[in-house]
Amino acid sequence: MEQAAVEGVLKQCLSEEGSKLQQCLEAMKQAGCKVGPDYFKVMPCGALRAVGGYSQQQGVILCHDQLQTPSQVTSTALHELLHAYDDCRAGAGGLDWADCQTHACAEVRAAALSGDCDLQQEIWRGKVEVTRPSSWFDVHAKCVARRATLSVQLNPNCQGEGVAAKAVADVIARCMADRAPFVPPPNG
């Protein structure tokens, strides 16, 4: 997508009242983390072949030259913002991204909560046989595990036979249950 198109989709998402992006940003502000209009950067990423990224120094990065659809812009922005949220709520210094289980938990949460693993996305990726509804069973959990493992495998500290998959398997139940900041308000 062109840079201006990605910026337009992002601007629209950020202006939607009650959107998950807004909820996440508000939770970060309430936690005392600095987020502002320049927290999102849209740029070409070229050879990285990534659709987005997050770093404490730069914030959320969206790679306009790799993004293909408005829905991918939205889910990528939320995925990366969830990493920022997790870093924020971890307190001073943020998460220990070198720790495979910590990284795995962040990736599980981002994949589970961002829309990355919605049925429509998995059909678009060719991971679900549309004509076989039985293949739809547990699509979300399988996708979360697969995508989290792929991300953790890129961590230099988590390479080696089965290291990333084991880290994801060890944390997936606990981390998929953590839905913050999208938890319903307490009753009364």
Steps between C-alpha positions, in 0.01 A plus 500: 500500500609856451620686810212750483243218481644328810511834684135559406388160628696551821352848553149362450563213745640734762199730471238225541340544842550191715728322252748249637783732396345781703441269799861387492638853471277618785616213722862593425434865588330397825805288583719808456660402171570771246305457181415772254425569137855410396489159672409336167744521211414396145806420291638261240673197651635347178710191553369441854188344350306593815162673506580680823704517813538653843793635694517702820700767318283537189154387606278323247628467144272415208671388179288647222693313231402164654142571609235397249154579639336744741410212733866397507597857593252492788603160636871576462467834678314331785744206513797732538316732741425199722876441521536863606222456757667189644831685515324792671326293766824316578627823654844661483716332240208317340491133411808281481472425128809276519307255720327249271195447720447874551530557126268204433234638735511840329463336158216274616310799639559711189394222263194413710371854560589691183288323240806328348333164551139572410341232284487739201876562523573127516277433198682777310835338591377162374525339844133395509311286251186703441310202362580292809342664807662236724834668418372817670520336844757666722624724216567791736713308752698322228565829323609672822747219576635496143543876466647542848750224432603658169561834673691353794721300261635834372636580847873413500464368857221262404645321200575132494296187454159551659603782739240749377224238475567384856497858631164560333357167623611582856316834511211479253217415742598769753572766241188441288294544819657845556274730299619833642434776419178364345345367816139583579452749781410348839131484588359772722 
